[in-house]
Amino acid sequence: MQEDFLHYLWKHKKIIANSLKTTKGELVSIINVGEHNHNTGPDFFNAQLKIGEQLWAGNLEIHIKSSDWYLHNHETDVNYDNVILHVVWEHDTEIFRKDNTKIPTLELKHYVPQDALNGYQKLFNNNRKWINCENDFASTPEFIMSNWLERLYFERLERKANDITALLHENINNWESVLFKMLFKNFGLKVNGDAFASIANSFDFSIIRKQQSNLLSLEALLFGQAGLLEDDCQEAYFLELAKEYQFLKQKFTLTNTNVTSLQFFRLRPPNFPTIRMSQLANMYYLHQNLFSKIIAANTLNEFYTFFTVETSTFWETHYTFNKASKASKKKVTKAFVDLLLINTIIPIKFSYAKQLGKTIDEEIIRMLQQITSEKNSIVDKFNGLKKVSHSALESQALLQLKNEYCDKNKCLKCVVGNSLLK
């Protein structure tokens, strides 16, 4: 038995409410279940009850056992002085406030319909392999699933917005700097994301601004800070970069001692850090005031125009400094731009609008519904239970569902879990 289940039963009045009695035999009538509190303090605020002949307004606390009141030291906490009813699954001791007045107790196990218990036990059967509701997930009505996934996506987006707010504070409200650092990290993908982030944090964004009209300087800065210009290489391009980096290093007092080492192992050559850094340098060379352009843009085609950039000429015949390869244009692909939109651009636009007190939810939904669903093990597994991910909106929502609800057994706070219990 979980306390969350008792919260669910009380909040949704999934109990035999017309015959409730306290452990002392007083009739209990629910006028208002109260406001569910997800923070510290009593579980429900401002409940309204009639206990016996007395009308009460106050807070309500829920536990598995009555004795949990003392286990959690509520008897010494003034926040619990206004509790008017203690709702428990099992009553094993009397409970008193600080002033020694007794708190009425409702033992809930006598008032729960059997079908609600059966649904709970089925949902939390430990024999489930991946998620608790995997045998019933497909039966969730479409309109319930669609609305829930949209809510989940914005829940995930709000979390990202909080991270961006913290990053904005660190960068003294410089949105261009925040955008650069987020883009840099995402250009590193999962394997090199942290390493790319350490590179972006190793120098001030103002240096990018100052060198933005010179592609060689931008590449020298990025490759040099990444530690890629320390090898023994006689390529003319490498030597030119190394010379430029030494100049920049002295001019701006650069250091890369805290930069994380880059990984090439098990990466497809188009995702090599050398290629991604050259593309990023080229992007900032081509687009001044990139943040302003992103905020002004509201169609996918505009974003594909900004981000579909190539490497510098040397990298058309190389993936690393020391080894030539077959000549090819190495453009940022549409699929890669989609990842940037999902993980950087849309969260940035949402956060900026939120700071201005504006709502762009409809614009975000419209864009996400045009972006292809991500492919990963979580999305594939959900789609195997029921085809639910048709766009990036759903795939992002499913990641939120799995990581924040399924993995944490928060089924009673999930619309899917609730629909199964009903």
N, C-alpha and C positions, 0 to 999 in steps of 0.2 A: 504494500500500500504506500502511495506517495502523497505527500501533503498537497502537491499540485492537483491531484485528483479531487481532494476535498475542496480546494479552492474552486475548481471547475463546477463541482456539484452545487456549491453555495451560490456562486456567481450566476449560474444559469438556472437555478432553482430546480435542479434535476433530483428532487427529493419529494417525498410524500408530505407536502407542506401543510396539509389541512389537519394533521393530527400531531404536530410537533409538541413535545413536552420536555422540560428540563429534567435533569436527574432527580429533582425534588418533586416532580409531578406538576409543575406549573405549565399551563398552556403557552405556547409561543406562536405569535402571528407575525409574519414577515410583511412589513409595509414597504420597506426599501432595503435591498441587500447591501447597499452602500457602494462606495467607490473602491475598486480593487487597487491596492497599493503595491507597487513593484519595487519600492525602495525600503529603507529601514523603517521600523515602526510597525504598528498593528496592520494586519493583512487587509482589512477593509475599513475605510473611513466613512463617517457620517451615515451609518446604518440607522434605520428606524424600525423599531420592534415594539410589539406589545407582549409583555411577559406577565402572565396573570392578568390583573386589572390595571397594571401600570404601563404607561407609554414611555418608551425610552428612545433617546437619540444619542448616538455615540459611536465608538469604534468596536471592532470585532476581531478576535484573534482565533486562528485555526491551528490545531496541532493533531498529530497522530494519537498521542496520549496526553491526558491532563497533566501528568507529571513533567511533560516537556516545558511547561511554563517555568518551572524552577530550574530545569536543565539549561534553559536559555537566559536565566537570571532576570526574567521580566518583573519579578516581585520587587526589585530594587530600581527599576527604570520608570521614571515619571511619565514617559511616553505611553505607558500602558495603564495609567491611572483611570483613563476614560473608557476602558473596555467594558461594554455592557453585557456581552455574552461570549463565552468561551466554547467554541465548536470543536469537538474532538471525535475521533473515530472510536476510541476506547477510553472510558472514564475510570481512572485508577486512583485518583486522589482529589480532595477538595482544594480549590484555588482561592487565594485571598489577595486583595490589593495591599498597598503599603499601609493603609489605615486599618487593616485587618477586617474590612468588609468582604463578605464572600461574593465571588463572581458566579452568576448562574452558568450552568454547563449544559450544553446540548450534546448528547451522545448520538452521533450521526448514523452509525451502522444500523440502527433500527428503522431508519427512514429512507434507505436507498433502494430503489426498485431493482429486482434481480437482473433485469435485462441490461441495466446500466453497469452493474458489476460484471456481468458476462462480457460486455463490450470492452470494458477496461482490461479484464484478464486476457482477452483475446489479443488486444492491441499490444500488451506488454509481455506476451509470451516470449520467454527467453530463447526459444528455438528459432526465432527469426534470424536470417543470415546477414542481411544487409541493412534494411530499415524495418522498423516494427510493423509497418503496414504494407509490406511488399505484396502480400497475397490479396490485399483489398484496394491497393492504390488505383488500379484501373477502373474501379467502380465509382470513383469520385465524379460527380456531375461536372460537365464542362464549364458552366458559368461560375461554379464555386472555384474550380481550379484556376480559371483565367483571372478572376479578380484577386485571388490569393497570390498568384505569381507576380502580378503587377505591384501589389503591396510589398512583397518580398524584395522586388528589385529596388524600390525606393528606400526600403530599409537598408539595403546594402549600399545604395548611393549615399544615404545620410552618413553612414559610417566612413565612407571615403571622403565625404565633405569635411568631417571632423578632422581627419588626418591632414587634409589640405589646409584647413584653418591653422593647425599647429605648425605646418611647414611655412605658411605665410607669415606667421609670427616670427619664426626663426629668420626669415629673409626680409624682415622690416617692411612688410606689406608690399614687396616688389613682386607683382604677379608674373612679370616676364621671367624673373629668376626662378620662381616656383614652377612655371611651365617647362623651362629648360631642364631643371633637375628631374621632373617627372618623366619628361620625354627621354632623357638620357637613360634613366633606369629602365624604362620599358624597351628601349632599343637593345638593351642587353638581354632581354627575354629572361626566362627562368634561370638558365644556367649562369649568366653573367650579370643579372640584374643588380645584385649587391655590389659587385665590382664596379659596374658602370656608375652606380650611385656614389661610391667612394671617390671616383674620378671627378664627378660633377661637384662634389663637396670639397674638393682639394684646392679650388681657386674661386675667386669672386666672379659672379656673372658679368660684372662691368668689363672684364677683360674680353669676353666674347663680344660685347658691344664695340669695344675699341678696335678689335681686329676683324670685324664682320665684313669689311670690304675686301679682305685678302684671304682667299681660300687656302692658300699654302699656310698662312699663319694659323688659321683655325685648325687645320689638320695637324700642324706641328704641335700646337697646344694640347690637343686631345691625345695624340699618339705619345707625346713626351710625358704627359702626366700619367698615362697608362703604363709607362715603363717600356714601351715598345721601340724606343730609339736608342736603347743601350746595347743592342747586339752588334756583332761585327759584320757589317754589310757594306758592299762597295757599289750598290746601285746608286746612280746619280740622284734619283728622287729621294732615296733614303738619306743620303748625305746632305741634300738641300734641306730636308725636314729637320735633321739633327742640328744643322747650323742655325736655322731659324728658331728652333726650340731653345738653344743655348742663349740666344739673344733675348727671347721672351722670359726665360728663367731668371736672367740677371735683371732685366727691366722691371719685372713684377715681383721679384723675390719669391719665386715659386718653389714649392716642395711637394713631393709625392710620397713621403715616408709612410703615410697612413692609407695609401691606396692598396686595395685588395688585388691579388694576382688574377689575371684573366685566364679563362679556360678555353682551349680550342678542342680538347678531346671530346669525341662523340657528338660534335656539332656538324651539321651539314655546312659545306663551304660557304653558301650564301649567307649563313648566319654567323660567320666568323666575326669576331669583334673588330677586326681591321675594316671589313666591308661596312659594318653597321656604323662605325665612327666616321668613315669617309662620307657616307650618306647623310649623317646628321650634320656634319660640317657643311656639306653642300646645301642642306636645307636652310641653315642660318646664313649662309652666304647669299642665297637667292631671295630670302624673305626677311626684310627689315620689320621690326615691330610685329613679330609673329603672333603674340598674344592678342593684340588688337584685331588682327585679321580673323583669328579664330572666334573671338567674341562676336564679330560682325557677321560671320558666315552662319547660314542656317540650312544648307543643303549638303547632302553627301558629296555631290560632284565638286563643290568648292573645296571640301576637305581632301578629296582625292587629288585635286590640282595642287594643293599646298604640299602634300606629303609624298607624292609619287616622284621622288627625286632619284638621281643616279649618283654613282661614285665619281671621283676624279679620274682622269684618263689612265693613270698608272694601274688602277685596280680593275680596269677592263681586261687586263691580261695577267692579273695576279690575285691570289687570295692571301698570300703572305709576302713579306718583303723579299725573301730569298729564292722563291720558286715561281717561275712563269707558268701560266696555264693558258688554255684555249681562250681566244678572245671572245668576250661577250659583254653586253651592256648589263650592268647589275643595278636594276631599278628596285626601289621599294615596291613590293607587290600590293595588290588590292587587299589580300588577306592580312598582310602585315599592317596596313593602314587601318583595317577594321579593328585589330587589336589595340592600336593606339587610340582609336575613337572610344572603344569600350573602357579602357583602363586609364586614359589620361584626358582626352579632349572633352568628352561628355561630363565627367566629374568636375573638371575645371569650369566649364560653362555653368553647370548647376551651382557650384560653390560661389562663383562670382555673382550670379543672379540672386542667390540667397543673400549675399552680403548687401546687395542693393535693395533688398526687400521685394524682389520680383519673382514671379513664378513662371518657369518655362517647361513645366511637366509635359504638356501636350507636344511641344517641339521635341523633347527628348524621346517620348514614346514613339513619335512618328519616325524619327531617325533610327532608333533601335530596331523597330519592326522591319526596317529595310536592310538591316545588316544580318548576314547569314548566321545561324546558330553556331556557337562554338562547338568543337568536337573534343571531348575529353572523357575520361572513364566515368565520371559522375553523370554527365549529361547522357552518355550512351546507356548507362544502367537504367536511368529513369525512363528513357525512351523505350527501353526493352520491356518495361512494365506497362507503359502506355505512352504513345507518341504525344508528347506535350511540348517539346522544344522546337518551335518553328522559326525562331529568330533569336538575336542576341539578347533581347529582353528576357525571354524565357530561360535561356541558358545561364544567364547571370543570376536569375531568380532561383534556379535549381541549385546552384552552388551555395546560395544563402540558405536554402531549405536544408540541404544535406549537412552543411557545416554548423549551422546555428540552431537547428531544431532536431533533425534525425539523430545526429551523432551525440547530442546532449540529452536525448530522450525527452525533449520538450513537446511531445505529441499533444498534450492537453492545451498548449498554446498555439497549436497549428490548426488551421482551418480544415485540413485534410483529416487529421486525427479527430477533431470535433465532429465532423460529418459522419465519421465511422461510428463514433459513440452514439450519435443520435439515431 
